[in-house]
Amino acid sequence: MIFAFDATGEDAESVIRKYWRSFEAHPETRDYAERCVRGTYDGLEGIDKKIREASHNWRIERMTPVDRNILRLGTYELWNEQAVPRAVVLDEAVELAKLFGSEESSSFVNGVLDRVADLLGRRAR
């Protein structure tokens, strides 16, 4: 869904509505996904600022759309979902990068999100 609003310019509510027309999820999973999408959309400026701070020599606009949006989701979670451990956020982001990104995506996403976590004071447990 985050990739969709980045690609289309549609707002979060429109993207969410369209997504659930094609997919189903457990209510708890759906609630979490929608919270992440809305939170990323609403906090995009601050999220992108943190990614810029953490990604030395990389402009966010030049990142692949897959990497950029995985980083946005991971940054949102690190910043706003304190119940989700840092390691879980990073591991899930790396898995998404392996599945949908390029050969280099997983190490790139891992490195940037690790620095984002440090910037946000999310210590490894």
C-alpha positions as CSV (number, residue, x, y, z in Angstrom):
1,M,0.0,0.0,0.0
2,I,2.9,2.4,0.8
3,F,4.4,1.6,-2.6
4,A,1.0,2.3,-4.2
5,F,0.6,5.8,-2.8
6,D,4.2,6.6,-3.7
7,A,3.6,5.4,-7.3
8,T,0.2,6.9,-7.9
9,G,0.1,10.0,-5.7
10,E,-3.2,8.8,-4.2
11,D,-4.0,9.4,-0.6
12,A,-3.7,6.7,2.0
13,E,-7.5,6.2,2.4
14,S,-8.0,5.6,-1.3
15,V,-5.1,3.2,-1.5
16,I,-6.3,1.3,1.6
17,R,-9.8,0.9,0.2
18,K,-8.5,-0.4,-3.2
19,Y,-6.1,-2.8,-1.5
20,W,-8.7,-4.5,0.6
21,R,-11.0,-5.1,-2.4
22,S,-8.4,-7.6,-3.6
23,F,-7.0,-9.0,-0.4
24,E,-8.2,-10.4,2.9
25,A,-6.4,-10.4,6.3
26,H,-7.1,-11.2,9.9
27,P,-8.6,-8.2,11.6
28,E,-5.6,-7.6,13.8
29,T,-3.2,-7.8,10.8
30,R,-5.5,-5.5,8.9
31,D,-5.6,-2.9,11.7
32,Y,-1.8,-3.0,12.0
33,A,-1.3,-2.6,8.2
34,E,-3.7,0.3,8.0
35,R,-2.1,2.0,11.0
36,C,1.3,1.7,9.3
37,V,0.0,3.0,6.0
38,R,-1.8,6.0,7.5
39,G,1.1,6.7,9.8
40,T,3.6,6.6,7.0
41,Y,1.5,8.8,4.8
42,D,0.8,11.3,7.5
43,G,4.4,11.4,8.7
44,L,6.1,11.2,5.3
45,E,8.0,14.4,5.6
46,G,9.6,13.5,8.9
47,I,10.1,9.9,7.9
48,D,11.9,10.9,4.7
49,K,14.0,13.4,6.7
50,K,15.2,10.5,9.0
51,I,16.0,8.4,6.0
52,R,18.0,11.2,4.4
53,E,20.0,11.6,7.7
54,A,20.8,7.9,7.7
55,S,21.5,7.3,4.1
56,H,24.8,9.1,3.4
57,N,25.5,9.8,-0.3
58,W,22.0,8.6,-1.3
59,R,19.1,11.0,-2.3
60,I,15.8,9.5,-1.4
61,E,14.5,10.5,-4.8
62,R,17.2,8.4,-6.5
63,M,16.5,5.2,-4.4
64,T,14.6,2.5,-6.2
65,P,10.9,2.7,-5.3
66,V,11.0,-0.7,-3.6
67,D,13.9,0.3,-1.4
68,R,12.5,3.7,-0.6
69,N,9.2,2.4,0.5
70,I,10.6,-0.5,2.5
71,L,12.7,2.1,4.3
72,R,9.6,4.3,4.9
73,L,7.7,1.4,6.4
74,G,10.7,0.4,8.6
75,T,11.3,4.0,9.7
76,Y,7.6,4.4,10.6
77,E,7.7,1.2,12.7
78,L,11.0,2.1,14.4
79,W,9.6,5.5,15.3
80,N,6.0,4.7,16.2
81,E,5.6,1.0,17.0
82,Q,7.7,0.7,20.2
83,A,6.2,-2.7,20.9
84,V,7.9,-4.1,17.8
85,P,11.6,-4.9,18.6
86,R,14.2,-3.2,16.5
87,A,15.5,-6.6,15.3
88,V,12.1,-7.6,14.1
89,V,11.6,-4.4,12.1
90,L,15.1,-4.8,10.5
91,D,14.6,-8.5,9.8
92,E,11.2,-8.0,8.2
93,A,12.5,-5.1,6.1
94,V,15.4,-7.2,4.9
95,E,13.1,-10.0,4.0
96,L,10.9,-7.7,2.0
97,A,14.0,-6.3,0.2
98,K,15.1,-9.8,-0.7
99,L,11.7,-10.7,-2.0
100,F,10.9,-7.5,-4.0
101,G,14.2,-5.6,-4.4
102,S,17.4,-6.0,-6.3
103,E,20.4,-8.1,-5.4
104,E,21.8,-5.2,-3.3
105,S,18.5,-4.1,-1.7
106,S,18.7,-6.3,1.4
107,S,22.1,-5.0,2.5
108,F,21.2,-1.4,1.6
109,V,17.9,-1.5,3.5
110,N,19.6,-3.2,6.5
111,G,22.4,-0.6,6.7
112,V,20.1,2.4,6.4
113,L,17.5,1.1,8.8
114,D,20.2,0.3,11.3
115,R,21.3,3.9,11.2
116,V,17.7,5.1,11.4
117,A,17.2,3.0,14.5
118,D,20.3,4.5,16.1
119,L,19.2,8.1,15.2
120,L,15.8,7.3,16.8
121,G,17.4,5.9,20.0
122,R,16.1,2.4,19.3
123,R,18.7,0.2,20.9
124,A,19.3,-3.4,20.1
125,R,18.0,-5.7,22.9
